[in-house]
Amino acid sequence: MTTDPGVYAPQHDSRALLDALREASLPRDARVLDLCAGSGVLAIGAAILSGGDVLALDVSADSVQCARRNADAVGIQITVAQGGLSDALAAGPFDVVVCNPPYVPCEPGGAQALAWDAGVDGRSMLGPLCRNARRLLRDGGFVLIVHSEFSGPDATIADLRASGLKAAVVSRRTIDFGPVMHSRAAWLEAQGALERGRRREELVVIRGDRADSDGT
């Protein structure tokens, strides 16, 4: 996998989500959405695991080009397009949705990196995604979302449940801060969100399942 400047490179969160996808027993020929696709690593993994129709969406034109190049390099057929949540809703529903969204909390008023910054609470993408998750899924489908402890796992579960899904954490792993989180540490400490001197975070993968049968 290769990445370009400004494109989110596969990291610990990508690996956590890919591991959860492997353990989820994807149905063969599943229709899969990778929202916030970045380099395309999850879309490519989903295509290998399911053999189905995979759509990779990202709002960044650079990410779209990168994901297409990576898929071509490994000989995997996926559809890659520029778009966000509204485009995903228009293209749905899906059997499986995976999302490694921007989720890093950032100071108000500062410059924000499209690939990882997500507002003061880290939920500028997570909130709308979770509230609309049920609409993205077919009956029996599920969504897998990865993010940091600093982006409100309890809020993610509550929003998914409020949308009509069953939701729970299915994976946890603790990692050292990378460069971005190191750059936010002093601010997070000042907000009382991070214990002074701590430079590790927990990543969580949360699964939401649509189990109704009313077709709405």
N, C-alpha and C positions, 0 to 999 in steps of 0.2 A: 504494500500500500504506500502510495506517495501522497504528499499534501503540498499545497501552495500557501504562500503567506496569506493570513487572514482566514484560512480554512482550518476548522477544528481537527486536529490530528487524533487518531485513536490513542486513548489513554486508559487509565484504570477503570474509569466509568464505562467506557466502551466495552472493555473486556468483561466487566461485571454483567452488563446487559446481554452480551453475546452468550455468556455462560448460562444466564437465566433462560435465554431463548432456546439453547440446546436442551435444557432440562424440561422445557415446557411441552415437549412432544408435539411439535407442529403437525397439523394434519397435512397429508400429501395434497399437493396442488392447492394449498391455501392461498387466498388473496391477501397480500401483506402490504402494509404501509409503513415506511420508515420516514417519520416526520422529523425535520431538523437533521437531515441525512449527513451533512458534513462531507467527509471523505468517501462515504458510501459503504463503509465496512459492515454496518449492520444489514443494509439491504442486500449486499453480496452474500453475507452469511445466511440470511433468511432464504435467499434463492437456492443456495446449496442445500439447506436443511429441508426445505419443503418442495422444491421443484415447481413451485407455483408462480403466479403472476405477482411481481413485486414492483411497487411504485415508490420511488425515493423522491421526496420533496425537500427543498431548502430555499429560503428566501434569498440566499446569496448566489449570484451568478457564478462567482468563482468556485463555490462549493459544487454547483451543478456540473461545471466543466471537469472538476477534479473527480467527482464520483463517476462520471461517464468514462473518463480515462482509466480509472482503476478497474471498473467492470470490464472494459474492453481488454485490459492487460491480462486478466485472469480468465477471459473467455466466458463470462457469465452474462446472461441476458436479463437485464432489468430495464424498467422505464424510469428515466431521471428527468425531472422537470423543475423549473423555478416556481415556487409557490409556498404558501403558508397554510394555516389552519382552515381558512375559508375554502381554499382550493381542495384541501383534503376532504372537507365535508361534502363538497360538490362531487368529488370522485368516488366517495364511499357508496355502500358500506364495505367493511373489510372483515376478514376472519381474524386477523392479527394486526395490531398496531404496536410498533416499537418507537420509543422516543428518548433520545438523549438531548434534552433541550438546553438552551442557555439557562443557567441556574445560579450563577455567582452573584451574591449581593454586592451592590456598589453604592458609593456615596451619591447623593442627589446632586445634580448639576454638573457632574464630571463627564468627561468623554467616556463613551461606552463602546466596548468591542462587541460587534454583532454576534460573534461565535460563542461568547460565554457570559457576558453581563446581562443581568435580568432584573434591574431595579433594586430598590432599597431592601426589599424582602426576598429577592431572588425568585419571585413568582410571576414575573410579567408574562411569561409563556406558560408556566405550569398552571396558573389559575384558569385561563381560558381553555386550555387543553383538557383539564380534568372536568370542568363543567360541561364540556361538549363530548366527552369520551363515549358515552352511550350512543350518541348519534353517529359516531364513526364505525360502530361495530354491528356486524350481523348477530342474530340470535346465536348464542353459544360461542361468540368470539371473545377475545381478551386483549387487553392492552398491558404492555410492560414499559415502565418509566423509571429511569435512573436519575438520582440527584443526591445532593449533599444534605447532611443533617442541618446545615445552616439555611436550607431552603424550605423548611417546614414539612417534614414527612407526615405529621399528623394532619396538616391542612390538606395535603394531597389525598390521603385516605378519606378524610371527611368530604372533600369535593367529589371524589369518585363515587362515594356512597350516595351523596346527594343527587348525583346524576342518574342513579339507578343501578349502579354496579355493586357487586361484591368486591371488596378490596382488602388487601393485606400486604405487609412486607414479606417478600419471599427470599431476599438475600441481603446480607450486610457484610461489609468489609471495611477495615480501617486502614487508611493510607497516610503517608506523610504529605504535608502541604507541598504543592507545586509552586512555581513562580507566581502565578496569579493570586493564589490564596495567601502566599507570603506577603504580597503587596497590599492585601486587604486586612492583614492581621491587626495592625494598630487601630484601624477604624473599627473593626469588629470588637476588639477589646474595649474601646471607648464606648461602644453601644451596649456593653454588657452581654454580648452574644458569644464571646469567646473568653475562656479563662486565661488570665495573663500567663504568658510563657508557653501555652499549649500550641503546638504546631502540627497537629494531626486532626483528621476529620473522618467521620463515618460516611461511607456511601451506601445508599439503600436502593434496592430495586423493588418497586411496588407493582403488584399485579391487580388489575381490575377485570372482572368477568361479567359479561352480559348473559344472564341465564333466563330471561323471560322468553315468552313464545307468542307475544301479541303482535310482533312485527312492526312495532312503532319505534 
